[in-house]
Amino acid sequence: MKGLLHKCDYAASGHYPIEFRNDFLLSGLEYLLMQWNNPADQEKQEIQSAEEFALSEQDKNENERATVDWNSLQYFCKEKQNQNIIVVAQTGMGKTEAGLLWIGNHKGFFVLPIRTAINAIYNRLRKDMLVNSDKIDEQVGILHSEQLEYYTKNIEGSDEDIYEYVKRGKQFSLPLNISTLDQLFDFIFQYPGYELKLATLSYSRIVIDEIQMYNAELLAYLIFGLEKIVKMGRKVAILTATLPPFVKELLEQHLNIPKENQEVFIDDKKVRHHIKVCDKKINAEDIVKLYLKNKEACKSNPHKGNKILVVCNKIKTAQKIFDDVNELIKAKYDKEEIHIFHSRFIKEDREKLEKEIIEFGQTGNKSEDVVEKGGIWITTSVVEASLDIDFDYLVTELQDLCSLLQRMGRCNRKGLKSVFESNCYIYLQTDSADLIGKTKRTGRRGKEKVYGFIDATLYELSKKAISEHEGILTESQKQEMLQKYFTTENIQNSYFMNSFKKTYKYVSEIRPYSYQKNEKKLREIVTETIIPSPVYEEKSTQILECAQKLKQADLSVIQRQKLRNQIMKYTVNVPYYHWKSYQDALNSKKTSGRKAKYYEPIQIGKYEKIKVMECNYDKKGYSPIEWTKKTEDNE
């Protein structure tokens, strides 16, 4: 009741409707289905001659086109609209459409772990499903930390219109919202006013996509929050490509979802992956050997693809592989397409690289549409879930099964390519320092500090599982691996499970109003936003000019945001301990070399500054200067 009163109060104060009606989503989805059944006019325009057009019409008459309809996954979600469900479906089966069909013409929240995936779904809704509407700003919105920045770059309209659009989203008045976890589920900290979010969610439908991507702490926050929502009488849908049994049991335990509302949708008709297990560390020599072998084969088979996706567990590893591959390739060829992509590029470069890898990784919907290219993209886990890309070969380090299956989804994504030979190369060995489970006493009080980022238990189980499945790997076998190895019994003493239990216990014991709203956050940010010194030295004129304009008192919110965007595009988030090492170097403490160069911070708000940090930045992205003798860097 208190939450609804808050909602009424804010809507009245802001002079906007408390809720906009959802009377468009199902008709929008039917419009999408109609588009699938009736090829767009531009396809006919692409026919070069009248003769070709006549032939195409003849083909259409002789081979009646089958009517496209919702598949079994989508029908299941549509029929279970009023119930809590758990759905596992392989990549490419249309989980987004299924989730939207489940929401139907009701207020809904579609929750994803990555901002780029949120932006992609939002754009699909705007362009593919709601194209006949002139009321997008009353229908669908995004909720993430860069919402205003995204709107000012991508939405047409006056500054006042964009600002009103943002306000509607933040007060949860829009009927359909695409959101990150932290924008909704921070109500679990029960800060003053938290009731508004819980009350809104209590009459909304919530879709959780790709739940396996959350770490133990975020999973605990999510399940605790969902438990509260379900107790308030609302419905939730869990849609994911991979669901470990131990996570499924946690959902069953806390949300009480019956077996008849759980379903797995697998299609083994198209085999996409042929596994080669390599019991060694990932290396440039093997990558170049594969690339050159394929390049030679392409001479006799022009339809053979040679797009190789390399996925490393650490940025440092990706940068080293990039250097090594370039060195080896240059020995044989002068101009080869070797690229690198990870999270530590400045925003401007990251957006550019993201567009490039998506364009490079496109495949048509039919075998004859397959675009054959050659090149190597060396990446990290940033490509696992947010990018719609399709490569011919995957070369990857092993992390855990869920992560591996996500990475495999970027290779032969549509199953149009041959799996006669291996197309997924899995490298099993990793540095022991990267595995969580080892502790080291540090500090005067003997406090234990955890090192690593890969759960040792999950890693060993994954290593055993994938070692038993060399060769053709069907979609059913992928699910069987998870069911066999990632059981509650097998992982009950893992770092992941211990972290989950500890976090769940912590949030369940929070007393109402014991925290202020911004005192606790779902994501414990341990990064620093900086402008790399090489970028600053090149772009200082533009940066300082925007910073000077930001000092004007008469700027509107949107004008101010646009100026901020111009500065923020030169920033990158780096680990806090990198920044701390730089600070020590500024003070000549603990350093083994020269004193670091100091840069004046850039003032972008009354209480906000962007720091400039001396570091390396080039075509490989950001990397720190090693100011101290310590070389261990678990990223």
C-alpha positions as CSV (number, residue, x, y, z in Angstrom):
1,M,0.0,0.0,0.0
2,K,2.8,2.4,0.9
3,G,4.5,1.6,-2.5
4,L,1.3,2.4,-4.4
5,L,1.0,5.7,-2.5
6,H,4.6,6.6,-3.5
7,K,3.8,5.8,-7.1
8,C,0.6,8.0,-7.0
9,D,2.6,10.8,-5.4
10,Y,5.4,10.8,-8.0
11,A,3.0,10.6,-10.9
12,A,1.0,13.5,-9.6
13,S,4.1,15.6,-8.9
14,G,5.5,14.9,-12.4
15,H,2.2,15.4,-14.2
16,Y,2.3,12.1,-16.1
17,P,0.0,9.1,-16.2
18,I,0.7,6.7,-13.3
19,E,0.6,3.8,-15.9
20,F,0.5,3.7,-19.7
21,R,-1.7,0.9,-21.0
22,N,-0.1,-2.1,-22.7
23,D,-2.5,-2.7,-25.6
24,F,0.1,-3.1,-28.3
25,L,2.6,-6.0,-27.6
26,L,0.5,-9.0,-28.8
27,S,-0.5,-7.1,-32.0
28,G,3.1,-6.1,-32.5
29,L,4.2,-9.7,-32.2
30,E,1.5,-10.7,-34.7
31,Y,2.8,-8.0,-37.0
32,L,6.3,-9.5,-36.8
33,L,4.8,-13.0,-37.6
34,M,3.1,-11.4,-40.7
35,Q,6.4,-9.9,-41.8
36,W,8.1,-13.4,-41.6
37,N,5.3,-14.8,-43.7
38,N,5.4,-12.0,-46.3
39,P,8.9,-11.1,-47.4
40,A,9.6,-7.4,-47.3
41,D,9.3,-5.3,-50.4
42,Q,13.0,-4.7,-50.5
43,E,13.6,-8.4,-51.2
44,K,11.7,-8.0,-54.5
45,Q,13.6,-4.8,-55.2
46,E,16.8,-6.7,-55.0
47,I,15.9,-8.9,-58.0
48,Q,17.9,-7.5,-60.9
49,S,15.7,-8.3,-63.9
50,A,12.1,-9.1,-65.0
51,E,13.2,-12.5,-66.0
52,E,14.6,-13.2,-62.6
53,F,11.4,-11.9,-61.0
54,A,9.3,-14.2,-63.2
55,L,11.5,-17.2,-62.2
56,S,11.1,-16.3,-58.6
57,E,7.3,-16.2,-59.0
58,Q,7.4,-19.6,-60.8
59,D,9.4,-21.1,-57.9
60,K,6.9,-19.7,-55.4
61,N,4.0,-21.4,-57.3
62,E,5.8,-24.7,-57.7
63,N,7.1,-24.9,-54.1
64,E,4.4,-23.4,-51.8
65,R,6.1,-21.5,-49.0
66,A,5.2,-23.1,-45.6
67,T,3.4,-20.7,-43.4
68,V,5.6,-19.5,-40.5
69,D,4.0,-19.8,-37.1
70,W,5.2,-19.7,-33.5
71,N,7.3,-22.7,-32.6
72,S,6.7,-25.1,-29.7
73,L,8.7,-22.9,-27.3
74,Q,6.8,-19.8,-28.1
75,Y,3.4,-21.6,-27.9
76,F,4.4,-23.0,-24.5
77,C,5.1,-19.5,-23.1
78,K,2.0,-18.1,-24.7
79,E,-0.2,-20.8,-23.1
80,K,1.4,-20.4,-19.7
81,Q,1.0,-16.7,-19.5
82,N,-0.6,-16.8,-16.0
83,Q,1.9,-19.2,-14.4
84,N,5.5,-19.2,-13.2
85,I,7.7,-21.1,-15.7
86,I,11.2,-22.3,-16.2
87,V,12.2,-22.7,-19.9
88,V,15.6,-24.0,-21.3
89,A,16.0,-23.5,-25.0
90,Q,19.0,-23.6,-27.3
91,T,20.4,-20.6,-29.0
92,G,18.4,-19.4,-32.0
93,M,15.0,-20.8,-31.0
94,G,13.4,-17.4,-30.3
95,K,13.5,-16.9,-26.6
96,T,13.0,-13.2,-26.9
97,E,9.8,-13.6,-28.8
98,A,8.8,-16.4,-26.3
99,G,9.3,-14.1,-23.3
100,L,7.3,-11.3,-24.9
101,L,4.5,-13.7,-25.7
102,W,4.5,-14.7,-22.1
103,I,4.2,-11.1,-21.0
104,G,1.4,-10.5,-23.5
105,N,-0.6,-7.3,-23.0
106,H,0.4,-6.9,-19.4
107,K,2.9,-4.7,-17.7
108,G,6.3,-6.4,-18.0
109,F,9.9,-6.3,-17.2
110,F,12.5,-8.1,-19.3
111,V,15.7,-8.5,-17.3
112,L,19.0,-9.2,-18.9
113,P,22.6,-9.2,-17.5
114,I,24.3,-7.1,-20.2
115,R,23.5,-3.5,-21.4
116,T,24.4,-4.3,-25.0
117,A,21.8,-7.1,-25.1
118,I,19.2,-4.7,-23.6
119,N,19.9,-2.1,-26.3
120,A,19.6,-4.8,-29.0
121,I,16.2,-6.0,-27.8
122,Y,15.0,-2.4,-27.4
123,N,16.0,-1.7,-31.0
124,R,14.3,-4.8,-32.3
125,L,11.1,-3.8,-30.5
126,R,11.2,-0.3,-32.0
127,K,12.1,-1.4,-35.6
128,D,10.6,-4.8,-36.0
129,M,7.5,-5.1,-33.7
130,L,6.3,-1.6,-33.1
131,V,7.1,0.0,-36.4
132,N,3.5,1.2,-37.0
133,S,3.4,3.0,-33.7
134,D,4.1,6.7,-33.1
135,K,3.9,6.2,-29.3
136,I,7.2,4.4,-28.6
137,D,7.8,6.8,-25.7
138,E,4.6,5.5,-24.1
139,Q,5.2,1.9,-24.7
140,V,8.7,0.6,-24.1
141,G,11.9,1.9,-22.4
142,I,15.3,0.8,-21.2
143,L,16.5,0.8,-17.6
144,H,20.2,0.7,-17.1
145,S,23.0,3.0,-15.8
146,E,23.5,4.6,-19.2
147,Q,19.9,5.1,-20.1
148,L,20.1,8.9,-20.6
149,E,23.3,8.6,-22.6
150,Y,21.8,6.0,-24.9
151,Y,18.6,8.0,-25.5
152,T,20.5,11.2,-26.4
153,K,22.5,9.3,-29.0
154,N,19.7,7.2,-30.5
155,I,16.3,8.8,-30.0
156,E,15.0,11.7,-32.1
157,G,13.0,14.4,-30.4
158,S,13.4,17.6,-28.5
159,D,15.4,17.8,-25.3
160,E,12.2,18.1,-23.4
161,D,10.6,15.0,-25.0
162,I,13.7,12.9,-24.2
163,Y,13.8,14.1,-20.6
164,E,10.1,13.2,-20.1
165,Y,10.8,9.8,-21.7
166,V,13.5,9.2,-19.2
167,K,11.4,10.3,-16.2
168,R,8.6,7.9,-17.2
169,G,11.0,5.0,-17.3
170,K,12.6,5.8,-13.9
171,Q,9.1,6.0,-12.3
172,F,8.1,2.7,-13.9
173,S,5.1,4.2,-15.8
174,L,5.9,2.5,-19.1
175,P,4.2,-0.8,-19.7
176,L,7.2,-2.7,-21.1
177,N,10.7,-2.2,-19.7
178,I,14.0,-3.8,-20.7
179,S,16.3,-3.7,-17.6
180,T,19.4,-4.8,-15.9
181,L,19.1,-6.5,-12.5
182,D,20.5,-3.7,-10.4
183,Q,17.8,-1.2,-11.7
184,L,15.0,-3.3,-10.2
185,F,16.2,-5.7,-7.5
186,D,17.9,-3.3,-5.2
187,F,14.6,-3.1,-3.3
188,I,15.9,-6.2,-1.4
189,F,18.0,-3.7,0.7
190,Q,14.7,-2.2,1.9
191,Y,15.9,1.4,1.9
192,P,13.3,4.1,2.6
193,G,10.9,4.2,-0.4
194,Y,11.8,0.7,-1.6
195,E,8.1,-0.2,-1.5
196,L,7.5,1.6,-4.8
197,K,9.6,-1.0,-6.8
198,L,8.2,-4.0,-5.0
199,A,4.6,-2.7,-5.4
200,T,5.1,-2.1,-9.1
201,L,6.7,-5.6,-9.6
202,S,3.8,-7.1,-7.6
203,Y,1.4,-6.4,-10.6
204,S,4.0,-6.9,-13.4
205,R,5.3,-10.0,-15.2
206,I,9.0,-10.5,-14.9
207,V,11.2,-12.3,-17.5
208,I,14.7,-13.3,-16.4
209,D,16.9,-14.1,-19.4
210,E,20.2,-16.0,-19.3
211,I,20.2,-16.5,-15.5
212,Q,23.4,-18.6,-15.7
213,M,25.5,-15.5,-16.4
214,Y,25.0,-14.1,-12.8
215,N,27.7,-14.8,-10.2
216,A,26.9,-16.3,-6.9
217,E,26.2,-13.0,-5.1
218,L,23.9,-11.6,-7.9
219,L,22.1,-15.0,-8.1
220,A,21.4,-14.8,-4.4
221,Y,20.0,-11.2,-4.7
222,L,17.9,-12.3,-7.7
223,I,16.4,-15.4,-6.2
224,F,15.6,-13.6,-2.9
225,G,14.0,-10.8,-4.9
226,L,12.0,-13.2,-7.0
227,E,10.8,-15.0,-3.9
228,K,9.4,-11.7,-2.5
229,I,7.7,-10.9,-5.8
230,V,6.1,-14.4,-6.1
231,K,4.8,-14.1,-2.5
232,M,3.1,-10.8,-3.6
233,G,1.2,-12.9,-6.1
234,R,3.1,-12.0,-9.3
235,K,4.4,-14.3,-12.1
236,V,8.0,-14.8,-13.2
237,A,9.5,-16.6,-16.3
238,I,13.0,-18.0,-16.3
239,L,14.3,-18.2,-19.9
240,T,17.8,-19.4,-20.6
241,A,20.0,-21.4,-22.9
242,T,21.8,-23.3,-20.2
243,L,20.5,-24.0,-16.7
244,P,22.7,-26.0,-14.3
245,P,20.7,-28.5,-12.2
246,F,21.8,-26.8,-8.9
247,V,20.4,-23.4,-10.1
248,K,17.2,-25.1,-11.2
249,E,16.8,-26.7,-7.7
250,L,17.4,-23.3,-6.0
251,L,14.6,-21.9,-8.2
252,E,12.3,-24.8,-7.4
253,Q,13.0,-24.5,-3.7
254,H,12.5,-20.7,-3.4
255,L,9.8,-20.1,-6.1
256,N,7.8,-23.3,-5.9
257,I,7.6,-23.8,-9.7
258,P,5.8,-27.1,-10.5
259,K,7.4,-29.6,-12.8
260,E,4.6,-29.2,-15.4
261,N,5.6,-25.6,-15.8
262,Q,9.2,-26.5,-16.6
263,E,10.2,-27.5,-20.1
264,V,13.4,-28.0,-22.2
265,F,13.3,-27.3,-26.0
266,I,16.1,-28.9,-28.0
267,D,16.4,-29.5,-31.7
268,D,19.0,-32.1,-32.7
269,K,18.2,-32.0,-36.4
270,K,20.9,-29.4,-36.9
271,V,24.3,-30.5,-35.5
272,R,26.4,-27.4,-35.0
273,H,29.6,-28.4,-33.2
274,H,32.4,-30.8,-33.5
275,I,34.7,-30.7,-30.5
276,K,38.5,-31.0,-30.3
277,V,39.9,-31.2,-26.8
278,C,43.4,-29.8,-26.3
279,D,45.0,-30.6,-22.9
280,K,47.3,-27.6,-23.0
281,K,47.3,-23.9,-22.8
282,I,45.8,-21.8,-25.6
283,N,48.6,-20.5,-27.9
284,A,49.1,-18.5,-31.0
285,E,50.9,-21.2,-32.9
286,D,47.8,-23.5,-33.0
287,I,45.6,-20.6,-34.0
288,V,47.8,-19.5,-36.9
289,K,48.2,-23.2,-38.0
290,L,44.5,-23.6,-38.2
291,Y,44.1,-20.3,-40.1
292,L,46.7,-21.0,-42.7
293,K,45.4,-24.6,-43.2
294,N,42.0,-23.2,-43.9
295,K,43.3,-20.5,-46.1
296,E,45.0,-23.1,-48.3
297,A,41.8,-25.2,-48.4
298,C,39.9,-22.2,-49.5
299,K,41.8,-22.1,-52.8
300,S,40.1,-25.4,-53.9
301,N,36.8,-24.8,-52.0
302,P,35.7,-21.2,-52.4
303,H,32.7,-21.9,-50.1
304,K,34.8,-22.8,-47.2
305,G,34.8,-20.2,-44.4
306,N,37.8,-19.2,-42.4
307,K,36.3,-16.9,-39.7
308,I,38.0,-17.8,-36.4
309,L,36.8,-16.6,-33.0
310,V,39.3,-16.9,-30.2
311,V,38.0,-16.4,-26.6
312,C,40.4,-16.0,-23.7
313,N,39.6,-15.9,-20.0
314,K,41.7,-12.8,-19.3
315,I,42.4,-9.6,-21.2
316,K,46.1,-10.0,-20.6
317,T,46.0,-13.4,-22.4
318,A,44.0,-12.0,-25.3
319,Q,46.5,-9.1,-25.8
320,K,49.5,-11.5,-25.7
321,I,47.8,-13.9,-28.2
322,F,47.1,-10.9,-30.4
323,D,50.8,-9.9,-30.4
324,D,51.9,-13.5,-31.0
325,V,49.5,-14.1,-33.8
326,N,50.4,-10.9,-35.6
327,E,54.1,-11.8,-35.3
328,L,53.6,-15.3,-36.8
329,I,51.2,-14.1,-39.5
330,K,53.4,-11.3,-40.7
331,A,56.2,-13.9,-41.3
332,K,54.0,-15.3,-44.1
333,Y,51.6,-12.6,-45.2
334,D,51.8,-8.8,-45.2
335,K,48.1,-8.0,-44.8
336,E,45.8,-10.2,-42.8
337,E,42.7,-9.4,-40.8
338,I,43.7,-9.9,-37.2
339,H,41.4,-8.1,-34.6
340,I,41.1,-7.8,-30.9
341,F,38.0,-7.0,-28.8
342,H,37.5,-6.9,-25.0
343,S,36.0,-4.6,-22.4
344,R,39.0,-2.3,-21.9
345,F,38.7,-0.1,-24.9
346,I,37.4,3.4,-24.5
347,K,33.7,3.7,-25.3
348,E,34.2,5.2,-28.7
349,D,36.5,2.4,-29.8
350,R,34.4,-0.3,-28.2
351,E,31.3,0.7,-30.0
352,K,33.2,0.8,-33.3
353,L,34.7,-2.7,-32.7
354,E,31.4,-4.1,-31.6
355,K,29.8,-3.0,-34.9
356,E,32.8,-4.4,-36.8
357,I,32.6,-7.9,-35.2
358,I,28.8,-8.1,-35.7
359,E,29.2,-7.2,-39.4
360,F,32.1,-9.6,-39.8
361,G,30.2,-12.4,-38.0
362,Q,27.0,-12.3,-40.1
363,T,25.6,-15.4,-41.7
364,G,22.4,-15.6,-43.9
365,N,19.4,-17.7,-43.1
366,K,20.0,-20.3,-45.8
367,S,23.1,-22.2,-46.9
368,E,23.5,-20.3,-50.1
369,D,23.5,-17.0,-48.1
370,V,26.5,-18.0,-46.0
371,V,29.1,-15.2,-46.3
372,E,32.5,-16.6,-46.6
373,K,35.3,-14.4,-45.0
374,G,38.7,-15.0,-43.5
375,G,40.0,-13.4,-40.4
376,I,40.8,-13.9,-36.7
377,W,39.0,-12.1,-33.8
378,I,40.7,-12.5,-30.5
379,T,38.3,-11.7,-27.7
380,T,37.2,-12.3,-24.1
381,S,33.9,-13.2,-22.4
382,V,32.3,-10.0,-23.8
383,V,31.2,-12.0,-26.8
384,E,29.5,-14.8,-24.9
385,A,25.9,-13.6,-24.8
386,S,25.3,-10.1,-26.0
387,L,26.5,-10.3,-29.7
388,D,24.6,-12.0,-32.5
389,I,27.7,-13.3,-34.4
390,D,28.4,-16.5,-36.3
391,F,32.0,-17.7,-36.8
392,D,33.2,-20.8,-38.6
393,Y,35.6,-21.9,-35.9
394,L,35.9,-21.3,-32.1
395,V,39.2,-21.5,-30.3
396,T,38.7,-21.0,-26.5
397,E,40.0,-21.5,-23.1
398,L,37.9,-23.5,-20.7
399,Q,36.2,-21.7,-17.8
400,D,33.1,-23.6,-16.9
401,L,30.5,-25.5,-18.8
402,C,27.9,-22.7,-18.9
403,S,30.4,-20.2,-20.2
404,L,31.7,-22.7,-22.7
405,L,28.3,-23.5,-24.1
406,Q,27.6,-19.7,-24.5
407,R,30.9,-19.3,-26.4
408,M,30.0,-22.3,-28.6
409,G,26.8,-20.5,-29.5
410,R,28.9,-18.0,-31.4
411,C,30.2,-20.7,-33.8
412,N,28.0,-22.2,-36.6
413,R,25.2,-20.5,-34.8
414,K,22.5,-21.4,-37.4
415,G,23.8,-24.9,-38.2
416,L,24.4,-24.1,-41.9
417,K,28.0,-25.2,-42.0
418,S,29.6,-28.6,-42.2
419,V,30.8,-30.4,-39.0
420,F,32.7,-33.0,-40.8
421,E,35.9,-31.6,-39.2
422,S,36.4,-30.0,-35.8
423,N,35.1,-26.5,-35.5
424,C,35.5,-26.0,-31.7
425,Y,38.9,-26.2,-30.1
426,I,38.8,-26.3,-26.3
427,Y,42.0,-25.7,-24.3
428,L,41.8,-27.2,-20.9
429,Q,44.9,-25.9,-19.0
430,T,44.8,-22.6,-17.1
431,D,47.0,-20.9,-14.5
432,S,46.4,-22.3,-11.0
433,A,46.4,-18.7,-9.7
434,D,43.2,-18.1,-11.7
435,L,41.2,-20.7,-9.7
436,I,39.2,-19.6,-6.8
437,G,39.6,-21.8,-3.7
438,K,43.1,-20.9,-2.7
439,T,43.6,-18.4,0.0
440,K,46.6,-16.4,1.2
441,R,47.1,-14.7,4.5
442,T,47.8,-11.1,4.2
443,G,47.9,-8.0,6.4
444,R,48.7,-7.6,10.1
445,R,45.5,-9.2,11.2
446,G,46.0,-12.3,9.1
447,K,42.9,-11.6,7.0
448,E,42.3,-14.2,4.3
449,K,42.1,-12.9,0.8
450,V,40.7,-14.8,-2.1
451,Y,42.6,-14.9,-5.4
452,G,41.4,-16.0,-8.8
453,F,38.1,-15.7,-10.7
454,I,37.3,-19.2,-11.9
455,D,35.6,-21.5,-9.4
456,A,38.0,-24.5,-9.0
457,T,35.2,-27.0,-8.4
458,L,33.1,-25.9,-11.4
459,Y,36.3,-25.8,-13.5
460,E,37.4,-29.4,-12.6
461,L,33.9,-30.7,-13.3
462,S,33.8,-28.9,-16.6
463,K,37.2,-30.3,-17.6
464,K,36.1,-33.8,-16.8
465,A,32.8,-33.4,-18.7
466,I,34.2,-31.9,-21.9
467,S,37.1,-34.5,-22.0
468,E,34.5,-37.2,-22.4
469,H,32.7,-35.6,-25.3
470,E,35.4,-35.1,-28.0
471,G,33.8,-35.3,-31.5
472,I,30.3,-34.4,-32.6
473,L,28.4,-32.7,-29.8
474,T,24.6,-32.5,-30.1
475,E,22.3,-30.1,-28.3
476,S,21.0,-33.0,-26.2
477,Q,24.5,-34.0,-25.2
478,K,25.2,-30.5,-24.0
479,Q,22.2,-30.6,-21.7
480,E,23.2,-34.1,-20.5
481,M,26.6,-32.9,-19.5
482,L,25.1,-30.2,-17.3
483,Q,22.7,-32.6,-15.8
484,K,25.4,-35.1,-15.0
485,Y,28.1,-32.9,-13.6
486,F,26.6,-29.6,-12.3
487,T,24.4,-31.2,-9.7
488,T,23.8,-29.8,-6.2
489,E,25.7,-32.7,-4.7
490,N,28.8,-32.1,-6.8
491,I,29.0,-28.4,-6.1
492,Q,27.7,-28.1,-2.6
493,N,31.2,-27.3,-1.2
494,S,32.2,-25.1,-4.0
495,Y,33.2,-21.4,-3.6
496,F,30.1,-20.5,-5.7
497,M,27.7,-22.3,-3.5
498,N,29.3,-21.0,-0.3
499,S,29.1,-17.5,-1.6
500,F,25.4,-17.9,-2.6
501,K,24.4,-19.2,0.9
502,K,26.4,-16.5,2.6
503,T,24.8,-13.7,0.5
504,Y,21.3,-15.1,0.7
505,K,21.5,-15.3,4.5
506,Y,22.8,-11.7,4.6
507,V,20.0,-10.2,2.5
508,S,17.3,-12.2,4.3
509,E,18.4,-10.7,7.6
510,I,18.3,-7.0,6.5
511,R,15.9,-4.9,8.6
512,P,13.7,-2.4,6.8
513,Y,15.2,1.2,6.5
514,S,18.6,0.1,8.0
515,Y,20.2,1.2,4.7
516,Q,19.9,4.4,2.7
517,K,19.0,4.0,-1.0
518,N,22.5,4.4,-2.4
519,E,24.4,2.9,0.5
520,K,24.3,-0.6,-0.9
521,K,24.4,-1.7,-4.5
522,L,23.8,-5.0,-6.2
523,R,27.0,-4.7,-8.1
524,E,30.0,-4.0,-5.9
525,I,31.9,-1.8,-8.3
526,V,35.7,-2.2,-7.9
527,T,36.6,-0.3,-11.0
528,E,37.7,3.3,-11.7
529,T,36.5,5.3,-14.7
530,I,39.5,7.0,-16.4
531,I,40.7,8.6,-19.5
532,P,43.9,6.8,-20.7
533,S,46.8,9.3,-20.9
534,P,47.6,8.6,-24.7
535,V,43.9,9.3,-25.5
536,Y,43.9,12.5,-23.4
537,E,47.0,13.8,-25.0
538,E,45.5,13.3,-28.4
539,K,42.0,14.6,-27.6
540,S,42.7,17.1,-24.9
541,T,41.4,20.1,-26.9
542,Q,37.9,18.5,-27.5
543,I,37.7,17.2,-23.9
544,L,38.6,20.5,-22.3
545,E,36.3,22.4,-24.6
546,C,33.4,20.3,-23.5
547,A,34.4,20.6,-19.9
548,Q,34.4,24.4,-20.2
549,K,30.9,24.4,-21.7
550,L,29.6,22.2,-18.9
551,K,30.4,25.1,-16.5
552,Q,27.5,27.1,-18.0
553,A,24.6,27.4,-15.6
554,D,21.8,27.6,-18.1
555,L,22.2,24.2,-19.7
556,S,19.3,21.8,-19.9
557,V,19.6,18.3,-18.6
558,I,19.9,16.9,-22.1
559,Q,22.4,19.5,-23.3
560,R,24.5,18.7,-20.3
561,Q,24.2,15.0,-21.0
562,K,25.3,15.5,-24.7
563,L,28.4,17.3,-23.5
564,R,29.1,14.6,-21.0
565,N,28.7,12.0,-23.8
566,Q,31.5,13.8,-25.7
567,I,33.9,13.4,-22.8
568,M,32.7,9.9,-21.7
569,K,33.4,8.4,-25.1
570,Y,37.1,8.7,-24.2
571,T,36.8,6.8,-20.9
572,V,37.3,3.2,-19.9
573,N,36.7,1.3,-16.7
574,V,39.9,-0.2,-15.2
575,P,40.4,-2.3,-12.0
576,Y,40.7,-0.2,-8.9
577,Y,44.0,-1.8,-8.0
578,H,45.5,-0.5,-11.3
579,W,44.5,3.0,-10.3
580,K,45.9,2.4,-6.8
581,S,49.2,1.3,-8.3
582,Y,49.3,4.5,-10.4
583,Q,48.6,6.6,-7.3
584,D,51.5,4.9,-5.5
585,A,53.7,5.7,-8.4
586,L,52.7,9.3,-8.3
587,N,53.9,9.5,-4.8
588,S,57.0,7.4,-5.6
589,K,55.9,4.7,-3.2
590,K,56.6,1.0,-3.8
591,T,57.8,1.7,-7.3
592,S,60.8,0.2,-9.0
593,G,61.0,2.8,-11.8
594,R,60.4,6.5,-12.6
595,K,57.7,8.6,-11.0
596,A,54.4,8.7,-12.8
597,K,53.1,11.8,-14.6
598,Y,50.2,13.6,-13.0
599,Y,47.2,14.9,-14.9
600,E,44.5,17.3,-13.7
601,P,41.1,15.6,-13.4
602,I,38.3,16.8,-15.7
603,Q,35.4,18.5,-13.9
604,I,32.1,17.3,-15.5
605,G,29.7,18.1,-12.7
606,K,29.6,20.0,-9.4
607,Y,30.8,17.0,-7.5
608,E,32.0,14.7,-10.3
609,K,35.4,14.5,-11.9
610,I,36.9,12.1,-14.5
611,K,40.4,11.1,-13.8
612,V,43.2,10.9,-16.3
613,M,45.7,8.0,-15.7
614,E,49.1,7.4,-17.2
615,C,48.9,4.0,-18.9
616,N,49.3,2.2,-22.2
617,Y,46.6,2.5,-24.8
618,D,46.9,1.3,-28.4
619,K,45.2,-1.0,-30.9
620,K,45.2,-3.7,-28.2
621,G,43.2,-1.4,-25.9
622,Y,44.1,-0.4,-22.3
623,S,46.9,-2.0,-20.4
624,P,48.6,-0.8,-17.1
625,I,52.2,0.4,-16.7
626,E,53.9,-2.0,-14.3
627,W,55.0,0.5,-11.7
628,T,55.9,-2.1,-9.2
629,K,57.8,-5.4,-9.4
630,K,54.6,-7.3,-8.9
631,T,53.5,-8.9,-12.2
632,E,50.6,-11.1,-11.1
633,D,47.4,-9.7,-12.7
634,N,44.3,-11.7,-12.4
635,E,41.7,-10.0,-14.6
